[in-house]
Amino acid sequence: MICSITYPGSLFKPVGGTYSHKMTDNTKNISKLRIFVCIILNVSYLNFSECSNNLVVEVQQGKLQGMSLTSLRSQNEYFGFMGIPYAKPPTGKLRFKAPQPARSWPGILNATKEGNICIQMSFLNPVLEGKEDCLFINVYTPQLPNSGNITKVMPVMVWIHGGTFNSGSGNRLMQGPDYLVDDGVVVVTFNYRLGALGFLSLESKEVPGNAGMKDQVMALKWVQQNIAKFGGDPMNVTIFGQSAGGASVYYHMLSPMSEGLFQKAISQSGSVLCPWAYTRTARRAAFQLGAALGKNTTSDDVLLDFLRGLAPEKIVQGVKGNLLPEEERDPLGFSLPFVPTKEGVYEDGEEVFLPGTCSHEGYLIYYVSELSDVTLDDLSADPSQLVLPAIYSRNDKNKTLEIGNSIKSFYFGYNNISNDTLQDFIKLTTDLYFKYPIYNTAKLHASVSTSPVFMYQFAFDGQYGYGKSSLGFEGMPAEGAMHGEELGYLFAVEYLTECGFPISKFRRFKDARRSLWRNVGELQASRPRPITRIKLLHDHLTNSGRESLKNHNSFLIDNELSLLV
């Protein structure tokens, strides 16, 4: 049975006509875009076994009724328990507060559909969606303990979604667990508070900030308490995430709050050192938000009472990049006022660590700059705009211009920044926003950690990669793997195969990529075992320069389905 479904909140947009530097008004009007995805309905969503006692699991809060699902890849059965509350609704007096454990429920809770996503309005997709009551977790398992088929507990992989800490969810639409579950892994996804509702900070005891990060900690605690009921091993938990989720992974490696909640970590295209992953002006942004919404005050209590009295929709719609002071704004339009901020003391963790990037992450920044008022010509005329506030204070204009000219010279030589040098611009933004901070994170971590560090670069350039299709780069001169490109090879994204991606190579590459991730999940502070269909070369580094990445292996995941140093 074939069906066509419309997703009003999708990031996807059609691309037509010829390529030009500045996108048309029609392409900018993302809120009106729709995607029609052809799917076979007898797969993941519609194979529901009604109220079978075998699909009832009891967790600490009560009993759950799950459902039977069918893998897109193998057609094997697996089991889903979705929309499980892991914390109390963060509403009313709990708004901006750390999460509280979920209440128990009577009877059997229907866990056959996902819960609300957290209220959000992405700058890439300005459509308001979601609810404030959104702290739900989902568990997918190949086998249940009461089936009698489990011979040993299974490794657990907990996914932390990306979205600039302002959008996204743990739902299955674009990140189905099928392929990992096929490999005998228990997969967990969840929602956490976003934007101002998740990251507003008054830098006070009442509202210290980072509520969204504390939601993540609460979800990881829930996993420790309950995952054995789904056949998972609480002592073999890998957290993995992409973009903001990747940065979140490393925050957990640093935070004492997360100690003991996981053993391995995979950070995809995100780090605490990425300029978009932290803010130094959290308190100022909170008061700027209050003023923008009608309450100009210097009192913490007055501001807090005012913000708690507003509808959540009003708060989300009030968040703009201009809440940041001018010297802190990203000149390319990547200004995020509500993201994690420093709170307390951090220390390096001892977990096995795999950070990495895509080869051409910078296409995301180019896309964002296209939605801003800055053009490539503007950057060429005023290279000071290439200097990010996170790298150097923009207060000294002469010094900023000097640094900007050096950056321009290094990446563009004597050429102007234009469509003709677009690939150089992509290299620059890839380095500034992703590669350098992620590399530096790995280097610093390896210098103090006794556990292995493995680095990768994803360079597979597929015809229907997740990243390019998300932002509408098909048909444009977009070489390489852009931000988010790897997700379509790690998770079940049905539209990719239904729309014509070469199945044999697509599945072979999925198998290879997924095997590496599972392989890291099985590590116990040792080298990985050989991986099917992947050539694995080890690069043993010593302690000087780049070689200071001790105890670590560096991989390039390329179009030949191989891993190369």
Helices and strands as residue ranges (DSSP letters): E 2-6, H 25-28, G 30-32, E 36-40, G 53-55, E 56-59, E 62-65, E 67-70, E 77-85, G 92-94, E 108-110, E 120-122, E 125-129, E 136-141, G 145-147, E 154-160, H 178-182, E 186-190, H 195-199, H 211-226, G 227-230, E 232-242, H 244-254, G 256-258, E 264-268, H 282-292, H 300-308, H 312-317, G 321-323, G 326-328, E 352-358, H 363-371, H 376-381, G 383-386, H 397-412, G 419-421, H 422-430, I 431-435, H 436-448, E 453-458, H 466-471, H 487-490, H 494-498, H 503-522, G 545-548, E 552-557, E 563-564
